[in-house]
Amino acid sequence: MPARQLRRLRPGRLAWKLAAYSVLLALLPALLVGLHVAQPWLRLGLLLLIFGVSVFVAASYLIMPRLALARELLRQIRRRSFENLELAHVPQGDELNSLIWQVYRTGRTLEKEIEELKRMENYRREFLGNVSHELKTPIFSIRGFTETLLEADPGDEATRRAFLEKILRNADRLANLVRDLTEISRLETGELQLQPVPFELPALVREVLESMEPLAATRQVSLRCCVPENLPRVLGDRERLRQVLINLVDNAIKYNNPGGFVEVRVQEQDGSVRVAVVDKGIGIAPQHIPRLTERFYRVDRSRSREQGGTGLGLAIVKHILNAHQTRLEIESTPGKGSTFAFRLPVAR
């Protein structure tokens, strides 16, 4: 046997504890037997019997209950049952307690992994259902409009044009959905690499607001910008952050009220720059805020589909900001508006 294995065979705390309990249990009966039995061989036999019984009693008290507990807990863990796992939360002690403690930690780890697998499975089902629904709606619309167009009067130019425009809108919706799904997949797998560089944030904000002016005009929403002078340059991927701002401003316009406003506020705070998109729109109920960045999650499904979104915009925003080592901050009050903000590091 190798020397390393021999070293492992040295008696541990449990062995010393068992020996101490056995000697204490056997000491008094052994003294009594030694005093009353004359024959040496009979006295020796009785002493061995007493010592054996004392070892059995000590083992039954010290070892067997904890072995039974470990066996039962392992059986429950094998069956993916974790209700009685707290019984294994024993204090540190001898080797058996250490074993039971490891059973406890293993059970807790498996419990968390199984819960995560269940959560991911539910998420996968929900995601597939949402994708199927999002694809099904424009496909059925395109098919229906095309069949109607084929049966319509060829000379009716107005009807033909109206249905072709509807087909085009649904085809664009499909294209946007595929584009956003591809974007999220590339962000999650790390295939899409960021290229952080120092850049002027005020110029980017002005570009985004100018590009969103036509949509804001059709919704009767005014756009505002609040950027201080002498703002330091920030570090980030300019094009990806442009995508973030466009998504946030677009949502703020779509879920606003006629006559409302959307304002982009930029300010330097604690060595970073905070960018906030503020609106006075319909607002969001508190129970919806934690799930806003989930794929296809919609607060009001009917209104969301009327706006023409894919339900992936905020999920893309979350992934881009995570890649920048920052997060999306959301504050909202129903009927009073919302604020979506994030921070960027100052370029040194």
C-alpha contacts under 8 A as a table, 3 or more apart, distances in Angstrom:
res1	aa1	res2	aa2	distance
1	M	5	Q	6.66
1	M	6	L	6.79
2	P	5	Q	5.46
2	P	6	L	6.41
3	A	6	L	4.92
3	A	7	R	6.22
4	R	7	R	5.21
4	R	8	R	6.56
5	Q	8	R	5.04
5	Q	9	L	6.65
6	L	9	L	5.20
6	L	10	R	7.28
7	R	10	R	5.74
11	P	14	L	7.71
11	P	15	A	5.49
11	P	16	W	6.78
12	G	15	A	5.40
12	G	16	W	6.44
12	G	94	D	7.59
12	G	95	E	7.28
13	R	16	W	5.24
13	R	17	K	5.99
13	R	94	D	5.22
13	R	95	E	6.81
14	L	17	K	5.02
14	L	18	L	6.01
14	L	94	D	5.43
14	L	95	E	6.17
14	L	96	L	7.36
15	A	18	L	5.12
15	A	19	A	6.14
16	W	19	A	5.10
16	W	20	A	6.12
17	K	20	A	5.14
17	K	21	Y	6.18
18	L	21	Y	5.25
18	L	22	S	6.09
18	L	55	V	7.42
18	L	58	A	6.26
18	L	59	A	6.77
18	L	62	L	7.25
19	A	22	S	5.12
19	A	23	V	6.15
19	A	55	V	7.76
20	A	23	V	5.29
20	A	24	L	6.15
21	Y	24	L	5.20
21	Y	25	L	6.08
21	Y	54	S	7.85
21	Y	55	V	7.73
21	Y	58	A	5.85
22	S	25	L	5.14
22	S	26	A	6.09
22	S	51	F	6.85
22	S	54	S	5.03
22	S	55	V	4.89
22	S	57	V	7.86
22	S	58	A	5.86
23	V	26	A	5.12
23	V	27	L	5.78
23	V	51	F	7.38
23	V	54	S	7.53
24	L	27	L	5.29
24	L	28	L	7.59
25	L	28	L	7.07
25	L	29	P	7.87
25	L	51	F	7.86
25	L	54	S	5.40
25	L	58	A	7.97
26	A	29	P	5.73
26	A	30	A	5.86
26	A	50	I	5.91
26	A	51	F	5.28
26	A	54	S	5.65
27	L	30	A	5.21
27	L	31	L	6.30
28	L	31	L	5.21
28	L	32	L	6.40
29	P	32	L	5.08
29	P	33	V	6.12
29	P	50	I	7.08
30	A	33	V	5.12
30	A	34	G	6.00
30	A	46	L	7.96
30	A	47	L	5.66
30	A	50	I	6.95
31	L	34	G	5.05
31	L	35	L	6.28
32	L	35	L	5.23
32	L	36	H	6.44
33	V	36	H	5.36
33	V	37	V	5.80
33	V	43	R	6.63
33	V	46	L	7.25
33	V	47	L	7.31
34	G	37	V	5.85
34	G	38	A	7.84
34	G	43	R	6.26
35	L	38	A	7.82
37	V	40	P	7.73
37	V	42	L	7.25
37	V	43	R	5.78
38	A	42	L	7.94
38	A	43	R	7.15
39	Q	42	L	5.41
39	Q	43	R	6.06
40	P	43	R	4.98
40	P	44	L	6.04
41	W	44	L	5.07
41	W	45	G	6.20
42	L	45	G	5.08
42	L	46	L	6.16
43	R	46	L	5.21
43	R	47	L	6.14
44	L	47	L	5.06
44	L	48	L	6.22
45	G	48	L	5.17
45	G	49	L	6.17
46	L	49	L	4.97
46	L	50	I	6.06
47	L	50	I	5.08
47	L	51	F	6.07
48	L	51	F	5.03
48	L	52	G	6.03
49	L	52	G	5.06
49	L	53	V	6.16
50	I	53	V	5.14
50	I	54	S	6.09
51	F	54	S	5.00
51	F	55	V	6.17
52	G	55	V	5.10
52	G	56	F	6.23
53	V	56	F	5.03
53	V	57	V	6.17
54	S	57	V	5.07
54	S	58	A	6.03
55	V	58	A	5.07
55	V	59	A	5.97
56	F	59	A	5.12
56	F	60	S	6.00
57	V	60	S	5.03
57	V	61	Y	6.20
58	A	61	Y	5.14
58	A	62	L	5.88
58	A	63	I	7.91
59	A	62	L	5.10
59	A	63	I	5.09
59	A	64	M	6.44
60	S	63	I	5.86
60	S	64	M	5.06
60	S	65	P	7.11
61	Y	64	M	6.60
61	Y	65	P	6.89
62	L	65	P	7.09
62	L	66	R	7.47
63	I	66	R	5.64
63	I	67	L	6.14
63	I	96	L	7.60
64	M	67	L	5.07
64	M	68	A	6.04
65	P	68	A	5.10
65	P	69	L	6.17
66	R	69	L	4.87
66	R	70	A	6.11
66	R	96	L	7.04
66	R	97	N	7.81
66	R	100	I	7.69
67	L	70	A	5.08
67	L	71	R	6.06
67	L	96	L	7.70
68	A	71	R	5.08
68	A	72	E	6.06
69	L	72	E	5.17
69	L	73	L	6.09
69	L	88	A	7.66
69	L	100	I	7.99
70	A	73	L	5.20
70	A	74	L	6.09
70	A	88	A	7.65
70	A	99	L	7.93
70	A	100	I	5.83
70	A	103	V	7.08
71	R	74	L	5.22
71	R	75	R	6.17
72	E	75	R	5.05
72	E	76	Q	6.27
73	L	76	Q	5.03
73	L	77	I	6.08
73	L	84	N	7.52
73	L	85	L	6.83
73	L	88	A	7.69
73	L	103	V	7.53
74	L	77	I	4.98
74	L	78	R	6.09
74	L	103	V	7.16
75	R	78	R	5.13
75	R	79	R	6.48
76	Q	79	R	5.02
76	Q	80	R	6.21
76	Q	81	S	5.08
76	Q	82	F	6.79
77	I	80	R	4.76
77	I	81	S	5.46
77	I	82	F	6.35
77	I	107	G	6.20
78	R	81	S	7.53
80	R	111	E	7.63
81	S	84	N	7.91
82	F	85	L	5.26
82	F	107	G	7.11
82	F	108	R	7.99
82	F	111	E	6.98
83	E	86	E	7.70
84	N	87	L	5.86
85	L	88	A	5.73
85	L	89	H	7.44
85	L	104	Y	6.38
85	L	107	G	7.03
85	L	108	R	7.83
86	E	89	H	5.18
86	E	104	Y	7.48
87	L	90	V	7.23
88	A	100	I	5.74
88	A	101	W	6.16
88	A	103	V	7.07
88	A	104	Y	5.25
89	H	100	I	7.76
89	H	101	W	6.25
89	H	104	Y	6.21
90	V	97	N	6.60
90	V	100	I	7.26
90	V	101	W	6.33
91	P	97	N	7.08
91	P	101	W	7.87
92	Q	97	N	6.06
92	Q	98	S	6.23
92	Q	101	W	7.60
93	G	96	L	7.77
93	G	97	N	5.47
93	G	98	S	6.63
94	D	97	N	5.41
94	D	98	S	6.36
95	E	98	S	4.96
95	E	99	L	6.16
96	L	99	L	4.92
96	L	100	I	6.21
97	N	100	I	5.06
97	N	101	W	6.00
98	S	101	W	4.94
98	S	102	Q	6.21
99	L	102	Q	5.10
99	L	103	V	6.32
100	I	103	V	4.90
100	I	104	Y	6.23
101	W	104	Y	4.97
101	W	105	R	6.30
102	Q	105	R	5.04
102	Q	106	T	5.97
103	V	106	T	5.08
103	V	107	G	6.02
104	Y	107	G	5.13
104	Y	108	R	6.21
105	R	108	R	5.12
105	R	109	T	6.13
106	T	109	T	5.11
106	T	110	L	6.14
107	G	110	L	5.15
107	G	111	E	5.98
108	R	111	E	4.99
108	R	112	K	6.25
109	T	112	K	5.26
109	T	113	E	6.23
110	L	113	E	5.00
110	L	114	I	5.97
111	E	114	I	5.20
111	E	115	E	6.12
112	K	115	E	5.10
112	K	116	E	6.09
113	E	116	E	5.01
113	E	117	L	6.11
114	I	117	L	4.98
114	I	118	K	6.13
115	E	118	K	5.07
115	E	119	R	6.08
116	E	119	R	4.97
116	E	120	M	6.07
117	L	120	M	5.06
117	L	121	E	6.02
118	K	121	E	5.00
118	K	122	N	6.14
119	R	122	N	5.16
119	R	123	Y	6.04
120	M	123	Y	4.83
120	M	124	R	5.94
121	E	124	R	4.99
121	E	125	R	6.22
122	N	125	R	5.15
122	N	126	E	6.12
123	Y	126	E	5.09
123	Y	127	F	5.91
124	R	127	F	4.98
124	R	128	L	6.07
125	R	128	L	5.25
125	R	129	G	6.11
126	E	129	G	5.08
126	E	130	N	6.07
127	F	130	N	5.08
127	F	131	V	6.08
127	F	295	R	7.30
127	F	296	F	7.71
128	L	131	V	5.11
128	L	132	S	6.04
129	G	132	S	5.16
129	G	133	H	6.15
130	N	133	H	5.07
130	N	134	E	6.01
130	N	296	F	6.56
131	V	134	E	5.07
131	V	135	L	6.05
132	S	135	L	5.22
132	S	136	K	5.84
133	H	136	K	5.00
133	H	137	T	6.26
134	E	137	T	5.76
134	E	138	P	7.31
134	E	310	T	7.68
135	L	138	P	6.06
135	L	139	I	6.26
135	L	174	L	6.78
136	K	139	I	5.20
136	K	140	F	5.99
137	T	140	F	5.43
137	T	141	S	6.20
138	P	141	S	4.86
138	P	142	I	6.00
138	P	170	N	5.07
138	P	171	A	7.14
138	P	173	R	7.10
138	P	174	L	6.75
139	I	142	I	5.17
139	I	143	R	6.15
139	I	170	N	7.53
140	F	143	R	5.06
140	F	144	G	5.99
141	S	144	G	5.10
141	S	145	F	6.04
141	S	167	I	7.38
141	S	170	N	7.07
142	I	145	F	5.24
142	I	146	T	5.96
142	I	166	K	7.73
142	I	167	I	5.16
142	I	170	N	6.48
142	I	171	A	7.45
143	R	146	T	5.12
143	R	147	E	6.16
144	G	147	E	5.24
144	G	148	T	6.18
145	F	148	T	5.09
145	F	149	L	5.99
145	F	163	F	5.99
145	F	164	L	7.83
145	F	166	K	7.45
145	F	167	I	6.56
146	T	149	L	4.96
146	T	150	L	6.19
146	T	163	F	7.68
146	T	167	I	7.48
147	E	150	L	5.13
147	E	151	E	6.43
148	T	151	E	5.22
148	T	152	A	6.05
149	L	152	A	5.06
149	L	160	R	6.36
149	L	163	F	6.75
152	A	156	D	7.60
152	A	159	T	7.96
152	A	160	R	7.70
153	D	156	D	5.47
154	P	157	E	7.24
154	P	160	R	7.60
156	D	159	T	5.63
156	D	160	R	6.28
157	E	160	R	5.07
157	E	161	R	6.03
158	A	161	R	5.24
158	A	162	A	6.16
159	T	162	A	5.14
159	T	163	F	6.24
160	R	163	F	5.40
160	R	164	L	6.17
161	R	164	L	5.07
161	R	165	E	6.18
162	A	165	E	5.22
162	A	166	K	6.43
163	F	166	K	5.03
163	F	167	I	6.20
164	L	167	I	5.00
164	L	168	L	6.12
165	E	168	L	5.00
165	E	169	R	6.19
166	K	169	R	5.08
166	K	170	N	6.32
167	I	170	N	5.27
167	I	171	A	6.11
168	L	171	A	4.99
168	L	172	D	6.09
169	R	172	D	5.08
169	R	173	R	6.23
170	N	173	R	4.86
170	N	174	L	6.31
171	A	174	L	5.11
171	A	175	A	6.23
172	D	175	A	4.95
172	D	176	N	6.05
173	R	176	N	5.12
173	R	177	L	6.16
173	R	308	G	7.30
173	R	309	G	7.94
173	R	310	T	7.45
174	L	177	L	5.09
174	L	178	V	6.25
175	A	178	V	5.24
175	A	179	R	6.07
176	N	179	R	4.98
176	N	180	D	6.08
176	N	310	T	7.12
177	L	180	D	5.24
177	L	181	L	6.14
177	L	310	T	5.69
178	V	181	L	5.15
178	V	182	T	6.10
179	R	182	T	5.18
179	R	183	E	6.13
180	D	183	E	4.90
180	D	184	I	6.21
180	D	310	T	7.84
180	D	312	L	6.48
180	D	313	G	7.64
180	D	316	I	7.62
181	L	184	I	5.25
181	L	185	S	6.18
181	L	312	L	7.63
182	T	185	S	5.11
182	T	186	R	6.19
183	E	186	R	5.25
183	E	187	L	6.21
183	E	316	I	7.37
184	I	187	L	5.04
184	I	188	E	6.05
184	I	315	A	7.58
184	I	316	I	5.89
184	I	319	H	7.43
185	S	188	E	5.21
185	S	189	T	6.13
186	R	189	T	5.34
186	R	190	G	5.99
186	R	191	E	4.91
186	R	192	L	5.16
187	L	190	G	5.25
187	L	191	E	6.37
187	L	192	L	5.39
187	L	193	Q	7.88
187	L	319	H	6.45
187	L	320	I	7.25
188	E	191	E	7.72
188	E	319	H	7.21
189	T	192	L	7.74
190	G	193	Q	6.37
194	L	237	D	5.83
194	L	240	R	7.80
194	L	323	A	7.58
195	Q	236	G	7.09
195	Q	237	D	5.05
196	P	235	L	5.89
196	P	236	G	3.99
196	P	237	D	4.22
196	P	238	R	7.29
197	V	235	L	5.33
197	V	236	G	5.42
197	V	237	D	6.19
197	V	238	R	7.45
198	P	233	R	5.91
198	P	234	V	5.38
198	P	235	L	4.46
198	P	236	G	6.57
198	P	347	A	5.62
199	F	233	R	5.33
199	F	234	V	5.73
199	F	235	L	6.57
199	F	236	G	7.66
199	F	238	R	7.17
200	E	203	A	5.83
200	E	204	L	6.92
200	E	232	P	7.56
200	E	233	R	5.01
200	E	234	V	6.68
201	L	204	L	5.16
201	L	205	V	6.29
201	L	233	R	6.56
201	L	234	V	6.65
202	P	205	V	5.10
202	P	206	R	6.26
202	P	227	V	6.54
203	A	206	R	5.22
203	A	207	E	6.27
204	L	207	E	5.10
204	L	208	V	6.28
204	L	238	R	7.86
204	L	242	R	6.83
205	V	208	V	5.23
205	V	209	L	6.24
205	V	225	C	7.82
205	V	245	L	7.67
205	V	264	V	7.54
206	R	209	L	5.20
206	R	210	E	6.08
206	R	225	C	7.72
207	E	210	E	5.21
207	E	211	S	6.26
208	V	211	S	5.18
208	V	212	M	6.30
208	V	242	R	6.95
208	V	245	L	6.93
208	V	246	I	6.15
209	L	212	M	5.08
209	L	213	E	6.22
209	L	223	L	6.93
209	L	249	V	7.90
210	E	213	E	5.29
211	S	214	P	7.27
212	M	215	L	5.56
212	M	216	A	6.25
212	M	246	I	7.70
212	M	249	V	7.68
212	M	250	D	7.24
213	E	216	A	5.05
213	E	217	A	6.05
213	E	223	L	7.38
214	P	217	A	5.13
214	P	218	T	6.41
215	L	218	T	5.28
215	L	219	R	6.41
215	L	253	I	7.65
216	A	219	R	5.15
216	A	220	Q	5.97
216	A	221	V	4.92
216	A	222	S	6.36
216	A	223	L	7.19
216	A	253	I	6.13
217	A	220	Q	4.95
217	A	221	V	6.09
217	A	222	S	7.28
218	T	221	V	7.79
219	R	253	I	7.20
219	R	254	K	7.41
219	R	257	N	7.90
219	R	258	P	6.20
220	Q	257	N	7.96
220	Q	258	P	5.02
220	Q	259	G	5.54
220	Q	260	G	7.35
221	V	253	I	6.60
221	V	256	N	7.39
221	V	257	N	7.34
221	V	258	P	5.96
221	V	259	G	5.44
221	V	260	G	5.09
221	V	261	F	5.16
221	V	262	V	7.15
222	S	259	G	7.25
222	S	260	G	6.48
222	S	261	F	4.59
222	S	262	V	6.31
223	L	261	F	5.76
223	L	262	V	5.00
223	L	263	E	5.86
224	R	261	F	7.23
224	R	262	V	6.09
224	R	263	E	4.41
224	R	264	V	6.38
225	C	263	E	5.45
225	C	264	V	4.95
225	C	265	R	6.18
226	C	263	E	7.18
226	C	264	V	6.11
226	C	265	R	4.73
226	C	266	V	6.23
227	V	231	L	7.80
227	V	265	R	6.14
227	V	266	V	5.06
227	V	267	Q	6.75
228	P	231	L	6.11
228	P	266	V	7.13
228	P	267	Q	6.66
231	L	267	Q	7.78
231	L	268	E	7.25
232	P	346	V	6.52
232	P	347	A	7.37
233	R	346	V	6.05
233	R	347	A	5.57
234	V	273	V	7.29
234	V	344	L	6.34
234	V	345	P	5.75
234	V	346	V	4.41
234	V	347	A	4.74
235	L	344	L	6.77
235	L	345	P	5.80
235	L	346	V	6.01
235	L	347	A	4.92
236	G	241	L	7.36
236	G	324	H	6.92
236	G	344	L	7.33
236	G	345	P	7.98
237	D	240	R	5.50
237	D	241	L	6.15
238	R	241	L	5.19
238	R	242	R	6.06
239	E	242	R	4.94
239	E	243	Q	6.37
240	R	243	Q	4.98
240	R	244	V	6.40
240	R	320	I	6.79
241	L	244	V	4.83
241	L	245	L	6.24
241	L	320	I	7.61
242	R	245	L	5.19
242	R	246	I	6.12
243	Q	246	I	5.14
243	Q	247	N	6.21
243	Q	317	V	7.73
244	V	247	N	5.29
244	V	248	L	6.28
244	V	316	I	7.82
244	V	317	V	5.22
244	V	320	I	7.44
245	L	248	L	5.12
245	L	249	V	5.96
246	I	249	V	5.27
246	I	250	D	5.78
247	N	250	D	5.11
247	N	251	N	6.18
247	N	313	G	5.95
247	N	314	L	7.16
247	N	317	V	7.34
248	L	251	N	5.28
248	L	252	A	6.18
248	L	277	V	6.74
248	L	314	L	7.73
248	L	340	F	7.19
249	V	252	A	4.97
249	V	253	I	6.19
249	V	262	V	7.25
249	V	277	V	6.64
250	D	253	I	5.24
250	D	254	K	6.21
251	N	254	K	5.12
251	N	255	Y	6.03
252	A	255	Y	5.52
252	A	256	N	6.10
252	A	262	V	6.42
252	A	277	V	7.65
252	A	278	V	7.56
252	A	279	D	5.96
252	A	281	G	7.22
252	A	338	S	8.00
253	I	256	N	5.30
253	I	261	F	7.85
253	I	262	V	6.74
253	I	279	D	7.95
254	K	307	Q	6.58
255	Y	281	G	5.94
255	Y	282	I	6.27
256	N	260	G	6.34
256	N	261	F	7.65
256	N	279	D	7.17
256	N	280	K	6.66
256	N	281	G	3.82
256	N	282	I	5.91
257	N	260	G	5.33
257	N	280	K	7.69
257	N	281	G	5.47
257	N	282	I	6.95
260	G	279	D	7.54
260	G	280	K	6.04
260	G	281	G	6.74
261	F	279	D	5.84
261	F	280	K	6.25
261	F	281	G	7.92
262	V	277	V	6.97
262	V	278	V	5.68
262	V	279	D	4.49
262	V	280	K	7.11
263	E	277	V	5.79
263	E	278	V	5.13
263	E	279	D	6.35
264	V	275	V	7.06
264	V	276	A	5.66
264	V	277	V	4.59
264	V	278	V	6.29
265	R	274	R	7.98
265	R	275	V	5.86
265	R	276	A	5.10
265	R	277	V	6.42
265	R	278	V	7.47
266	V	273	V	6.89
266	V	274	R	5.69
266	V	275	V	4.68
266	V	276	A	6.42
267	Q	273	V	5.67
267	Q	274	R	5.44
267	Q	275	V	6.87
268	E	271	G	6.87
268	E	272	S	5.76
268	E	273	V	4.32
268	E	274	R	6.13
269	Q	272	S	5.35
269	Q	273	V	5.82
269	Q	274	R	6.67
271	G	345	P	7.02
271	G	346	V	6.40
272	S	343	R	6.38
272	S	344	L	5.68
272	S	345	P	4.63
272	S	346	V	5.27
273	V	343	R	5.47
273	V	344	L	5.25
273	V	345	P	6.32
273	V	346	V	6.57
274	R	341	A	6.88
274	R	342	F	5.79
274	R	343	R	4.39
274	R	344	L	6.53
275	V	341	A	5.42
275	V	342	F	5.49
275	V	343	R	6.10
275	V	344	L	7.91
276	A	339	T	6.41
276	A	340	F	5.59
276	A	341	A	4.04
276	A	342	F	6.62
277	V	339	T	5.63
277	V	340	F	5.26
277	V	341	A	6.20
278	V	337	G	7.48
278	V	338	S	5.92
278	V	339	T	4.50
278	V	340	F	6.65
279	D	337	G	5.30
279	D	338	S	5.55
279	D	339	T	6.59
280	K	283	G	7.54
280	K	335	G	7.88
280	K	336	K	5.55
280	K	337	G	3.95
280	K	338	S	6.64
281	G	335	G	6.69
281	G	336	K	6.29
281	G	337	G	4.43
281	G	338	S	6.99
282	I	334	P	5.95
282	I	335	G	4.70
282	I	336	K	6.40
282	I	337	G	5.66
283	G	332	S	5.56
283	G	333	T	5.17
283	G	334	P	4.05
283	G	335	G	5.23
283	G	336	K	5.80
283	G	337	G	4.27
283	G	338	S	5.41
284	I	288	H	6.81
284	I	289	I	6.96
284	I	299	V	7.71
284	I	332	S	5.56
284	I	333	T	5.90
284	I	334	P	5.03
284	I	335	G	7.97
284	I	337	G	7.62
284	I	338	S	7.17
285	A	288	H	5.75
285	A	289	I	7.00
285	A	332	S	7.31
285	A	333	T	6.56
285	A	334	P	5.59
286	P	289	I	5.49
286	P	290	P	8.00
286	P	332	S	7.44
286	P	333	T	7.61
287	Q	290	P	6.97
288	H	291	R	5.68
288	H	292	L	6.33
288	H	299	V	6.58
289	I	292	L	5.31
289	I	330	I	7.17
290	P	293	T	7.57
291	R	294	E	5.48
291	R	297	Y	6.87
292	L	297	Y	6.18
292	L	298	R	7.29
292	L	299	V	7.87
292	L	314	L	6.96
292	L	315	A	7.96
293	T	297	Y	7.32
293	T	312	L	7.99
293	T	314	L	4.92
293	T	315	A	4.57
293	T	317	V	7.93
293	T	318	K	6.44
294	E	297	Y	5.51
294	E	312	L	7.76
294	E	314	L	7.52
294	E	315	A	5.65
295	R	311	G	6.37
295	R	312	L	5.30
295	R	314	L	7.92
295	R	315	A	5.66
296	F	310	T	7.06
296	F	311	G	4.21
296	F	312	L	5.66
297	Y	311	G	6.25
298	R	301	R	5.37
298	R	304	S	6.72
298	R	311	G	6.64
299	V	304	S	7.87
300	D	303	R	5.52
300	D	304	S	5.97
301	R	304	S	5.05
301	R	305	R	6.21
302	S	305	R	5.46
302	S	306	E	6.43
303	R	306	E	5.00
303	R	307	Q	6.41
304	S	307	Q	5.17
304	S	308	G	6.71
304	S	309	G	6.46
304	S	311	G	7.81
305	R	308	G	5.10
305	R	309	G	6.29
305	R	310	T	7.91
309	G	312	L	7.81
309	G	313	G	7.82
310	T	313	G	7.14
311	G	314	L	7.57
312	L	315	A	5.19
312	L	316	I	6.25
313	G	316	I	5.26
313	G	317	V	6.30
314	L	317	V	4.77
314	L	318	K	6.08
315	A	318	K	5.13
315	A	319	H	6.39
316	I	319	H	5.21
316	I	320	I	6.19
317	V	320	I	5.25
317	V	321	L	6.14
317	V	328	L	7.85
318	K	321	L	5.26
318	K	322	N	6.02
318	K	327	R	6.74
318	K	328	L	6.37
319	H	322	N	5.02
319	H	323	A	6.19
320	I	323	A	5.13
320	I	324	H	6.51
321	L	324	H	4.91
321	L	325	Q	6.43
321	L	326	T	5.29
321	L	327	R	5.51
321	L	328	L	6.96
321	L	342	F	7.82
322	N	325	Q	4.96
322	N	326	T	5.35
322	N	327	R	5.83
323	A	326	T	7.46
324	H	344	L	7.89
326	T	342	F	6.85
326	T	343	R	6.41
326	T	344	L	7.25
327	R	342	F	6.03
327	R	343	R	7.57
328	L	340	F	6.74
328	L	341	A	5.84
328	L	342	F	5.17
329	E	339	T	7.89
329	E	340	F	5.69
329	E	341	A	5.00
329	E	342	F	6.01
330	I	338	S	7.38
330	I	339	T	5.83
330	I	340	F	4.81
330	I	341	A	6.59
331	E	338	S	5.70
331	E	339	T	5.13
331	E	340	F	6.66
332	S	336	K	7.57
332	S	337	G	5.87
332	S	338	S	4.10
332	S	339	T	6.17
333	T	336	K	5.39
333	T	337	G	5.80
333	T	338	S	6.46
334	P	337	G	6.55
